[in-house]
Amino acid sequence: MQIAQDSVALIDYTLTNDNGDVIDSSAGGEPLAYLHGHHNIIPGLEKALLGKAVGDSLKVSIEPAEGYGEFNPELMEVVPRHLFAGVDDIQAGMQFQAQTAQGMQVITVAAVEGDNITVNGNHPLAGQTLHFDVTVKEVRAASEEELAHGHVHGIGGHHH
């Protein structure tokens, strides 16, 4: 069976950046399970996996536009310290969940200058070319429930 729209694929993967640093990997753990064609993974990787079958391996580089997007300077913002109520020691690199016009979003503290906190609403991997080394471990048809929910259930998937 090949990976196609509405199939469930389980993949082993290692993600590296341009310097070859490992950003994320399924090595030593469960493979990643995703529902193909439902935006469970970045668009560039989904396109690269279309038509692949169990045992196929591929190395693919994904440009930012097909990954987590280009870096958007407009998502950098200086906010007052009082918005971080209950956090005594705010440091660059800390991440927070924030309610934004686009819904819940992870923001990263970029800089702290007195009561001025610079936050970055870009995804941490925005603007980066992503290098995936992937092996397809399993491909199966999705269940009706998985299709209705838009994600995988059970092994490697969501549990309700």
C-alpha positions in Angstrom: 0.0 0.0 0.0 1.2 3.5 -0.9 0.8 6.6 1.1 -2.2 8.5 -0.3 -4.9 10.9 0.8 -6.6 9.6 4.0 -4.0 6.9 4.7 -2.3 6.6 8.0 1.5 6.4 7.8 4.0 5.6 10.5 7.4 7.1 9.9 10.8 7.0 11.6 12.5 10.4 11.1 15.4 12.6 12.0 15.2 16.3 11.4 18.4 18.4 11.1 19.1 22.0 10.3 21.6 23.4 7.8 24.4 22.9 10.3 23.5 19.2 10.7 22.3 19.6 14.2 19.5 17.2 15.2 16.4 19.2 16.0 14.0 16.3 16.4 14.0 12.5 15.9 11.9 9.5 16.5 15.0 7.4 17.1 14.7 5.3 20.3 11.0 5.9 20.5 7.8 5.2 18.6 7.5 6.2 14.9 5.5 9.3 14.2 1.9 8.4 13.0 0.0 10.9 10.8 -3.1 11.1 8.7 -2.0 12.0 5.1 -3.7 15.0 3.6 -5.0 16.5 6.8 -2.2 19.0 7.7 -0.9 16.8 10.5 2.7 17.4 9.3 4.3 20.3 7.4 3.3 20.5 3.7 6.7 19.9 2.2 7.2 16.6 4.1 3.6 15.5 3.2 4.3 16.1 -0.5 7.6 14.2 -0.3 5.9 11.2 1.3 3.0 10.9 -1.2 3.2 7.6 -3.0 5.9 6.1 -0.8 5.5 2.5 0.6 6.7 0.5 3.6 10.5 0.2 3.6 11.0 3.3 1.5 13.6 5.8 2.8 14.1 9.3 1.6 16.2 12.4 2.4 14.4 15.6 1.7 15.1 19.3 2.3 12.1 21.5 2.9 12.3 25.2 2.3 10.7 27.6 4.9 7.6 28.2 2.7 6.8 24.5 2.8 7.8 24.1 6.4 7.1 26.5 9.2 7.0 29.6 7.1 9.4 32.5 6.5 10.6 34.5 9.5 8.1 37.4 9.9 9.6 40.5 11.6 6.0 41.7 12.3 5.6 38.9 14.8 8.4 40.5 17.0 6.8 42.7 19.6 7.8 44.6 22.8 5.4 44.1 25.6 5.3 45.3 29.2 6.5 43.0 32.0 3.2 43.1 33.8 1.7 40.9 31.1 3.8 38.1 32.6 2.0 38.1 35.9 3.3 35.4 38.3 6.6 34.9 36.4 9.3 36.5 38.5 12.4 35.6 36.5 11.7 36.2 32.8 14.6 35.2 30.6 15.4 35.1 26.8 14.5 31.7 25.4 11.5 31.1 27.7 8.3 30.0 25.9 4.8 30.8 26.8 1.3 30.0 25.4 -0.5 33.2 24.3 -4.0 33.9 23.1 -3.7 35.8 19.8 -5.9 36.8 17.0 -4.8 33.5 15.3 -5.8 31.4 18.4 -3.4 29.8 20.9 0.2 30.4 19.9 3.6 29.7 21.4 5.7 32.8 21.8 9.4 32.9 22.7 11.0 35.6 24.8 13.7 37.1 22.6 15.1 39.8 24.9 14.5 41.4 28.3 15.4 45.0 28.9 14.0 46.2 32.2 10.2 46.2 32.0 10.3 45.8 28.2 10.0 42.2 27.1 10.6 41.5 23.4 8.6 38.4 22.3 8.8 36.5 19.1 5.6 34.9 17.7 7.3 33.1 14.9 7.5 29.3 15.1 11.0 28.4 16.4 11.8 26.8 13.1 10.4 29.7 10.9 12.8 30.8 8.2 14.9 27.5 8.4 15.4 24.9 5.8 14.5 21.6 7.3 16.4 18.4 6.4 14.4 15.1 7.0 15.8 11.6 6.8 12.6 9.4 6.8 11.8 5.7 6.6 8.2 4.5 6.1 7.4 1.8 8.7 3.7 1.2 8.1 0.9 2.4 5.8 -2.8 1.5 6.4 -6.2 2.9 5.6 -7.6 5.3 8.2 -10.6 4.4 10.2 -13.9 6.4 9.8 -13.3 7.8 13.3 -9.8 9.0 12.4 -11.1 10.6 9.2 -13.9 12.3 11.1 -11.4 13.6 13.7 -8.6 14.5 11.3 -5.9 12.7 13.1 -4.6 9.2 14.0 -5.8 7.3 17.0 -4.1 4.5 18.9 -0.4 3.6 18.4 1.6 6.8 17.7 -1.6 8.9 17.6 -4.0 10.8 19.8 -5.9 9.2 22.7 -9.3 10.7 23.6 
